[in-house]
Amino acid sequence: MLALSTMVLAATAQTTITATYAAAGGFVDAYAPAVTLDFWLRNDTSFGEKWQNASVLTIDFDDPNIVAAASALSGTLRVGGSPVNSIYFDTTGSCQPGGDGPSSPYYCSQVKPYIYACLTPQRWAEILRFAKKTGLKLLMGMNVCYGRKSANSSMDFSNMQVRLLRRFRSHGF
């Protein structure tokens, strides 16, 4: 996988990314190569320093270097990573990061707090426009921990179902 960072790409006037695949007794999936944008925030004490301003929540999708590098790939924009299980898809404007989640000793995600960050409809639309503008397929990680009170409890899709998926369809995906 290739990872893009605004910090690295902005350091040079021209950026060339080449991905070469050799026969290794397997196959290359139609979704490869993939560019991964994670949800880690710059101020996160565990991984923020590594990701800096490359979080999908903060990266500048209009940066010409980012657009050029992403457009040069013919593959997939993967949005997800470890924090996705603590991302709240904010369809109402009521999301507040933090909190301990459901009153239960079970904690599904390895990332704390229960709501690590909020993905707004506006930011979701920016992600969709970026994928469309650069010609990348979009592979979106989903929060499978939302509302779960035990390892055997059902997943609660209510947070991502309504506006998030409708917006996905309304942008032609």
Beta strands, then each sheet from edge to edge (+ up, - down):
strand 1: 34-38
strand 2: 76-80
strand 3: 87-89
strand 4: 117-119
strand 5: 137-140
sheet 1: 1+ 2+ 5+
sheet 2: 3+ 4+
end
